[in-house]
């Protein structure tokens, strides 16, 4: 198990097909979300070539992103 970077909050996880995962996450800093996405790829949590993310949106001081990918 891997630690979620400090400041990143996962707001939802959906398993759409047994292997396809959709993660909704938020933070006060975009950099923390980018680091979280990089960890999912580099630690093999999701297959690196399958990982994509939405464009970040900002609501007040909260940045939100959706990350999708396939489990190995």
Phi and psi in degrees as a GROMACS rama.xvg file:
@    title "Ramachandran Plot"
@    xaxis  label "Phi"
@    yaxis  label "Psi"
@TYPE xy
-115.211  146.631  UNK-2
-76.9762  141.932  UNK-3
-79.1211  134.259  UNK-4
-55.3273  143.897  UNK-5
-56.4418  133.787  UNK-6
93.3089  -9.31885  UNK-7
-98.2387  130.659  UNK-8
-119.172  125.184  UNK-9
-84.4936  123.792  UNK-10
-99.7657  -20.296  UNK-11
-164.618  146.466  UNK-12
-133.209  130.091  UNK-13
-128.406  132.017  UNK-14
-103.945  106.688  UNK-15
-89.1277  -20.806  UNK-16
-150.589  22.4069  UNK-17
92.6559  -36.3227  UNK-18
-124.134  -21.3551  UNK-19
-88.5544  124.257  UNK-20
-117.126  138.174  UNK-21
-120.197  123.246  UNK-22
-117.459  126.32  UNK-23
-103.669  127.579  UNK-24
-136.591  158.21  UNK-25
-145.159  159.203  UNK-26
-163.186  168.138  UNK-27
-82.7748  -14.843  UNK-28
-128.758  129.733  UNK-29
-58.939  -38.4761  UNK-30
-57.9259  -35.51  UNK-31
-66.7247  -37.2237  UNK-32
-70.6059  -38.4439  UNK-33
-63.5053  -40.4898  UNK-34
-64.7291  -41.2111  UNK-35
-60.5276  -45.337  UNK-36
-60.9954  -43.512  UNK-37
-62.7124  -38.7991  UNK-38
-63.8974  -42.056  UNK-39
-57.6888  -36.9057  UNK-40
-77.6598  -50.3031  UNK-41
-71.1632  -29.0442  UNK-42
-90.0694  -0.1612  UNK-43
75.8915  17.3883  UNK-44
-65.1989  -41.793  UNK-45
-122.305  149.455  UNK-46
-60.7685  118.613  UNK-47
-50.7855  -41.6858  UNK-48
-72.004  -12.458  UNK-49
-97.2525  -8.88503  UNK-50
-78.8886  125.532  UNK-51
-134.944  158.546  UNK-52
-140.472  156.051  UNK-53
-76.4726  166.44  UNK-54
-68.9162  137.289  UNK-55
-66.7575  143.263  UNK-56
-119.087  149.432  UNK-57
-119.448  129.083  UNK-58
-124.075  105.674  UNK-59
65.9643  -122.965  UNK-60
-102.506  12.3186  UNK-61
-106.876  129.042  UNK-62
-100.714  132.505  UNK-63
-120.875  146.229  UNK-64
-147.779  152.689  UNK-65
-117.299  126.669  UNK-66
-115.754  130.406  UNK-67
-123.159  150.975  UNK-68
-177.719  174.846  UNK-69
-103.477  139.257  UNK-70
-69.3824  146.948  UNK-71
